[in-house]
Amino acid sequence: MPLPSNARSPLTPRDCAQCRQSIRQGSHSFFIASLLLPVDVREPAYAIYAFCRMADDMIDQAGGGPEAIAELTARLDNIYRGRPANHFVDRSFAETVARFAIPQAIPAALIEGLAWDADGRTYDTLGDLENYAARVAGTVGVMMTLVMARRDPFVLARAADLGVAMQLTNIARDIGEDARAGRNYLPEEWLRREGLSKIAAIKPDGARSETVRRMTLRLLDRAEFLYDRALPGIAELPADCRRGIQASRLLYHAIGDEIRAGVDSIHERAIISKRRKISLALKAAAMPLPSPDGLNQPSLPATRFLIDAVEAEARSPRLETLPPWWRYDARVVRMLQLLGAFKARREPDGAAQLEG
């Protein structure tokens, strides 16, 4: 459940600035894309990113032990109880989840995915891998969509598609880096078919490199499919938000393009230059509205639980007692009520008129 209204505290300029600095340091691509978002979306988006980065850093810095997971879970519980830790990330994220009615199950799923990383979990099938991607990236897509005032299940499903596509692109980019760290994200089923038991055993050159490249391109094919599925969801976002999300899509898609063009992700990391990032952001700003055709495709099995969590939140008793802020009709009615009350107070018999 979101925080009760009396537990909320507005974001302070200092907290906003620190969240913004977090994204500038952690992801230049996301920062460039965020500049195309309106301020009222950009600042809570920074809070979401800051929480995700803090969670990732806590797991990495603590060696991924159960203590780090427990501490992170406790901090999230306190955020939702209206008692965030005295830290800019906790304060900012607490305000954001309350303001936009983000169910706790969404960031909790993110933590679960990070715990899987800490456990060194591997994934037997592509579906299993998408279960992981749904947690560490699909969650971000869903939270961002809620911040943009969209709660339609199909729009959320397309946002989750985009998050999963981005994570699959990340995995394709980091094949070699992960292998050297003893990690494997390629489906074990694929490895077995190619006679490879562990990605860490891949040699720097020879036939195995070609085999891994084939699997990497196969992963990018799946990402491509999901990037395309996400487009109708972008068409349903508020007009002033579409360019920023389209920019994120283009920036991540470009990483896959680099790998397809010949970057060997076993030996090097596909990098998009700052100049090209800016060029892609400008391209996104000038792109026509995507077609909404295909919006109503079912969600991925891996991401359905995220959409279910949002729908359950909308049915909660607390939200049923008040007109949900994200409903346009309720907001219009409320505005007319306020205007009527203001007018009544200015007239001599205002009290009688207001009561009538």
C-alpha positions as CSV (number, residue, x, y, z in Angstrom):
1,M,0.0,0.0,0.0
2,P,1.2,3.6,-0.6
3,L,2.0,5.7,2.4
4,P,-0.9,7.5,4.2
5,S,-1.1,11.1,3.1
6,N,0.0,12.4,6.5
7,A,3.3,10.5,6.2
8,R,4.3,12.3,3.0
9,S,6.9,15.0,2.9
10,P,7.5,17.0,-0.3
11,L,10.8,16.4,-2.1
12,T,13.3,19.0,-1.1
13,P,15.5,20.8,-3.7
14,R,18.6,19.2,-2.0
15,D,17.1,15.7,-2.2
16,C,16.1,16.2,-5.9
17,A,19.6,17.5,-6.7
18,Q,21.2,14.5,-5.1
19,C,19.0,12.1,-7.0
20,R,19.7,13.9,-10.2
21,Q,23.5,13.6,-9.5
22,S,23.0,9.9,-9.0
23,I,21.7,9.3,-12.4
24,R,24.2,11.6,-14.0
25,Q,27.0,9.5,-12.5
26,G,25.4,6.1,-13.0
27,S,23.8,6.3,-16.5
28,H,24.6,9.0,-19.0
29,S,22.1,7.5,-21.4
30,F,19.2,7.6,-19.0
31,F,20.2,11.1,-18.0
32,I,20.1,12.4,-21.6
33,A,16.8,10.7,-22.2
34,S,15.4,12.2,-18.9
35,L,16.0,15.7,-20.2
36,L,13.2,15.2,-22.7
37,L,10.7,14.5,-19.9
38,P,8.6,17.2,-18.2
39,V,9.9,18.3,-14.8
40,D,7.0,16.8,-12.9
41,V,7.9,13.4,-14.3
42,R,11.7,13.9,-14.4
43,E,12.2,14.4,-10.6
44,P,10.3,11.3,-9.4
45,A,12.0,9.4,-12.2
46,Y,15.3,10.4,-10.6
47,A,14.1,9.2,-7.3
48,I,13.2,5.8,-8.8
49,Y,16.6,5.6,-10.4
50,A,18.4,6.6,-7.2
51,F,16.6,3.9,-5.3
52,C,17.5,1.2,-7.9
53,R,21.1,2.3,-7.9
54,M,21.3,2.4,-4.1
55,A,19.9,-1.1,-4.0
56,D,22.4,-2.4,-6.6
57,D,25.3,-0.7,-4.8
58,M,24.3,-2.1,-1.4
59,I,24.3,-5.7,-2.8
60,D,27.6,-5.2,-4.6
61,Q,29.4,-3.4,-1.8
62,A,28.3,-5.9,0.8
63,G,29.3,-8.8,-1.3
64,G,25.7,-9.8,-2.0
65,G,25.2,-11.5,1.3
66,P,21.9,-12.1,3.0
67,E,22.6,-9.3,5.4
68,A,22.5,-6.8,2.6
69,I,19.3,-8.1,1.3
70,A,17.7,-8.0,4.7
71,E,18.9,-4.4,5.3
72,L,17.5,-3.3,1.9
73,T,14.2,-5.1,2.6
74,A,13.9,-3.4,6.0
75,R,14.6,0.0,4.4
76,L,11.9,-0.6,1.8
77,D,9.4,-1.7,4.6
78,N,10.1,1.6,6.5
79,I,9.6,3.6,3.3
80,Y,6.1,2.1,2.9
81,R,5.4,2.6,6.6
82,G,6.1,6.3,6.3
83,R,9.3,6.1,8.3
84,P,12.1,6.4,5.6
85,A,15.7,6.4,6.8
86,N,17.3,9.8,7.0
87,H,18.8,9.5,3.6
88,F,18.0,11.4,0.4
89,V,17.2,8.2,-1.5
90,D,14.8,6.9,1.1
91,R,13.1,10.2,1.6
92,S,12.7,10.8,-2.2
93,F,11.5,7.3,-2.9
94,A,9.0,7.4,-0.1
95,E,7.5,10.6,-1.5
96,T,7.4,9.1,-5.0
97,V,5.7,5.8,-4.1
98,A,3.1,7.7,-2.0
99,R,2.4,10.3,-4.6
100,F,2.0,7.8,-7.5
101,A,0.5,4.9,-5.6
102,I,3.3,2.5,-6.5
103,P,2.6,-0.9,-4.9
104,Q,5.3,-2.2,-2.6
105,A,5.4,-5.4,-4.6
106,I,7.0,-3.6,-7.5
107,P,10.3,-2.5,-5.8
108,A,10.2,-5.7,-3.7
109,A,10.4,-7.6,-6.9
110,L,13.5,-5.5,-7.9
111,I,15.1,-6.5,-4.6
112,E,14.3,-10.2,-5.3
113,G,16.0,-10.0,-8.7
114,L,19.1,-8.5,-7.0
115,A,19.0,-11.3,-4.5
116,W,19.1,-13.8,-7.4
117,D,22.2,-12.1,-8.6
118,A,23.7,-12.3,-5.1
119,D,23.0,-16.0,-5.1
120,G,24.7,-16.5,-8.4
121,R,21.5,-17.9,-9.9
122,T,21.6,-19.2,-13.5
123,Y,18.6,-19.5,-15.9
124,D,17.8,-22.7,-17.7
125,T,15.4,-21.3,-20.4
126,L,14.8,-17.9,-22.0
127,G,11.5,-17.8,-20.0
128,D,13.5,-18.2,-16.8
129,L,15.9,-15.4,-17.9
130,E,12.9,-13.1,-18.6
131,N,11.6,-13.8,-15.1
132,Y,14.9,-12.2,-13.9
133,A,14.7,-9.4,-16.4
134,A,11.2,-8.6,-15.3
135,R,12.4,-8.1,-11.7
136,V,15.5,-6.0,-12.3
137,A,14.2,-4.0,-15.3
138,G,10.5,-4.6,-16.0
139,T,9.9,-3.2,-12.5
140,V,11.5,0.1,-13.5
141,G,9.3,0.3,-16.7
142,V,6.2,-0.2,-14.6
143,M,7.2,2.4,-12.0
144,M,8.0,4.9,-14.6
145,T,4.6,4.4,-16.3
146,L,2.8,5.0,-13.0
147,V,4.8,8.2,-12.6
148,M,3.5,9.2,-16.0
149,A,-0.1,8.8,-14.8
150,R,-0.8,5.7,-16.8
151,R,-2.3,2.6,-15.1
152,D,-4.0,0.8,-18.0
153,P,-2.8,-2.9,-17.9
154,F,-1.9,-3.0,-21.5
155,V,0.2,0.2,-21.3
156,L,1.9,-1.3,-18.2
157,A,2.6,-4.5,-20.1
158,R,4.2,-2.6,-23.0
159,A,6.4,-0.7,-20.5
160,A,7.5,-4.0,-18.9
161,D,8.3,-5.3,-22.4
162,L,10.6,-2.3,-22.9
163,G,12.3,-2.9,-19.6
164,V,12.9,-6.6,-20.4
165,A,14.3,-5.7,-23.8
166,M,16.7,-3.3,-22.2
167,Q,17.9,-5.9,-19.8
168,L,18.4,-8.5,-22.5
169,T,20.5,-5.9,-24.3
170,N,22.5,-5.3,-21.2
171,I,23.2,-9.0,-20.9
172,A,24.3,-9.2,-24.6
173,R,26.6,-6.3,-24.0
174,D,28.3,-7.7,-20.9
175,I,28.8,-11.4,-22.0
176,G,32.6,-11.3,-21.6
177,E,32.6,-9.1,-18.5
178,D,30.2,-11.4,-16.7
179,A,32.1,-14.5,-17.8
180,R,35.3,-13.2,-16.3
181,A,33.4,-12.6,-13.1
182,G,32.1,-16.2,-13.2
183,R,28.6,-15.2,-14.0
184,N,26.3,-16.5,-16.8
185,Y,23.0,-15.1,-17.9
186,L,22.7,-16.9,-21.2
187,P,20.1,-19.7,-20.9
188,E,21.8,-22.9,-19.8
189,E,19.6,-24.7,-22.3
190,W,21.3,-22.8,-25.2
191,L,24.7,-23.7,-23.8
192,R,23.9,-27.3,-23.6
193,R,22.8,-27.4,-27.2
194,E,26.2,-25.9,-28.2
195,G,28.2,-28.2,-25.9
196,L,29.1,-25.5,-23.4
197,S,28.6,-26.1,-19.7
198,K,29.6,-22.7,-18.3
199,I,30.0,-19.3,-19.9
200,A,33.1,-18.9,-17.7
201,A,34.8,-21.6,-19.7
202,I,34.6,-19.7,-23.0
203,K,38.0,-19.2,-24.5
204,P,39.1,-15.8,-25.8
205,D,39.1,-17.0,-29.4
206,G,38.2,-19.9,-31.7
207,A,35.0,-21.7,-32.3
208,R,33.6,-21.1,-28.9
209,S,33.6,-17.3,-29.5
210,E,31.6,-17.8,-32.7
211,T,29.2,-20.0,-30.8
212,V,28.7,-17.4,-28.1
213,R,28.2,-14.7,-30.7
214,R,25.4,-16.8,-32.3
215,M,23.7,-17.0,-28.9
216,T,24.3,-13.3,-28.2
217,L,22.6,-12.4,-31.5
218,R,19.7,-14.7,-30.6
219,L,19.3,-12.8,-27.4
220,L,19.2,-9.6,-29.3
221,D,16.6,-11.0,-31.7
222,R,14.4,-11.5,-28.6
223,A,15.1,-7.9,-27.4
224,E,14.3,-6.6,-30.9
225,F,10.9,-8.3,-30.7
226,L,10.2,-6.7,-27.4
227,Y,11.4,-3.3,-28.5
228,D,8.8,-3.5,-31.2
229,R,6.1,-4.7,-28.8
230,A,6.8,-1.7,-26.6
231,L,6.1,1.0,-29.3
232,P,2.3,1.0,-29.0
233,G,2.6,1.6,-25.3
234,I,4.7,4.7,-25.9
235,A,1.9,6.0,-28.1
236,E,-0.4,5.9,-25.1
237,L,1.8,7.9,-22.8
238,P,1.2,11.6,-22.1
239,A,2.4,13.6,-25.1
240,D,5.1,15.4,-23.2
241,C,6.6,12.1,-22.0
242,R,6.8,10.1,-25.3
243,R,10.0,11.7,-26.5
244,G,11.9,10.8,-23.3
245,I,10.8,7.2,-23.4
246,Q,11.4,6.9,-27.1
247,A,14.9,8.3,-26.5
248,S,15.6,5.6,-23.9
249,R,14.4,3.0,-26.3
250,L,16.6,4.3,-29.1
251,L,19.7,4.6,-26.9
252,Y,19.5,1.0,-25.7
253,H,18.6,-0.3,-29.1
254,A,21.8,1.3,-30.4
255,I,23.8,-0.9,-28.1
256,G,22.4,-3.9,-29.8
257,D,23.1,-2.3,-33.2
258,E,26.8,-2.0,-32.2
259,I,27.0,-5.7,-31.3
260,R,25.3,-6.7,-34.5
261,A,27.7,-4.5,-36.5
262,G,30.6,-6.5,-35.2
263,V,31.5,-5.5,-31.6
264,D,32.7,-8.7,-29.9
265,S,31.0,-8.6,-26.5
266,I,33.3,-11.3,-25.2
267,H,36.3,-9.0,-25.5
268,E,34.9,-5.5,-25.5
269,R,31.9,-3.6,-24.4
270,A,29.6,-1.9,-26.9
271,I,29.7,1.9,-26.2
272,I,27.6,4.7,-27.7
273,S,29.5,7.9,-27.9
274,K,28.2,11.0,-26.3
275,R,27.7,12.7,-29.7
276,R,25.6,9.7,-30.9
277,K,23.6,9.7,-27.7
278,I,22.7,13.3,-28.3
279,S,21.9,12.6,-31.9
280,L,19.6,9.8,-30.9
281,A,17.8,11.9,-28.3
282,L,17.2,14.6,-31.0
283,K,15.9,11.9,-33.3
284,A,13.5,10.7,-30.7
285,A,12.3,14.3,-30.2
286,A,11.4,14.5,-33.9
287,M,9.9,11.1,-34.4
288,P,6.2,10.8,-35.3
289,L,3.7,9.3,-32.9
290,P,4.0,5.5,-32.9
291,S,1.0,3.5,-33.9
292,P,-1.2,2.2,-31.1
293,D,-1.7,-1.0,-33.1
294,G,-0.7,-4.0,-31.0
295,L,-1.2,-2.3,-27.6
296,N,-3.6,-5.0,-26.4
297,Q,-1.2,-8.0,-26.8
298,P,-1.0,-10.0,-23.6
299,S,1.8,-9.4,-21.2
300,L,4.8,-11.6,-21.0
301,P,4.2,-14.5,-18.5
302,A,7.2,-13.2,-16.7
303,T,5.8,-9.7,-16.1
304,R,2.1,-10.5,-15.5
305,F,2.6,-10.3,-11.7
306,L,3.7,-6.7,-12.0
307,I,0.5,-5.7,-13.7
308,D,-1.5,-7.7,-11.2
309,A,0.1,-5.8,-8.4
310,V,-1.0,-2.5,-9.8
311,E,-4.5,-3.7,-10.5
312,A,-4.8,-5.0,-6.9
313,E,-3.6,-1.6,-5.6
314,A,-6.4,0.1,-7.5
315,R,-8.9,-2.1,-5.8
316,S,-7.6,-1.4,-2.3
317,P,-10.2,0.1,0.2
318,R,-8.1,3.2,0.8
319,L,-8.0,4.1,-2.8
320,E,-11.7,3.4,-3.3
321,T,-12.7,6.1,-0.7
322,L,-11.2,8.9,-2.6
323,P,-11.3,9.9,-6.3
324,P,-7.9,8.5,-7.6
325,W,-5.7,11.4,-8.7
326,W,-4.8,9.6,-11.9
327,R,-8.5,9.6,-13.1
328,Y,-8.9,12.7,-15.3
329,D,-12.7,12.9,-14.7
330,A,-12.2,12.9,-10.9
331,R,-9.5,15.6,-11.2
332,V,-11.8,17.8,-13.2
333,V,-14.7,17.4,-10.8
334,R,-12.4,18.2,-7.9
335,M,-11.2,21.3,-9.6
336,L,-14.7,22.5,-10.3
337,Q,-15.6,21.9,-6.6
338,L,-12.6,24.0,-5.5
339,L,-13.5,26.8,-7.9
340,G,-17.1,26.8,-6.7
341,A,-16.0,26.9,-3.1
342,F,-13.6,29.8,-3.9
343,K,-16.4,31.7,-5.7
344,A,-18.8,31.1,-2.8
345,R,-16.4,32.5,-0.3
346,R,-16.1,35.7,-2.2
347,E,-19.9,36.3,-2.4
348,P,-21.9,37.8,0.5
349,D,-24.1,34.8,0.9
350,G,-21.3,32.4,0.1
351,A,-22.0,30.0,3.0
352,A,-25.6,29.4,1.9
353,Q,-24.6,29.0,-1.7
354,L,-21.8,26.5,-0.8
355,E,-24.2,24.5,1.3
356,G,-26.8,24.5,-1.4
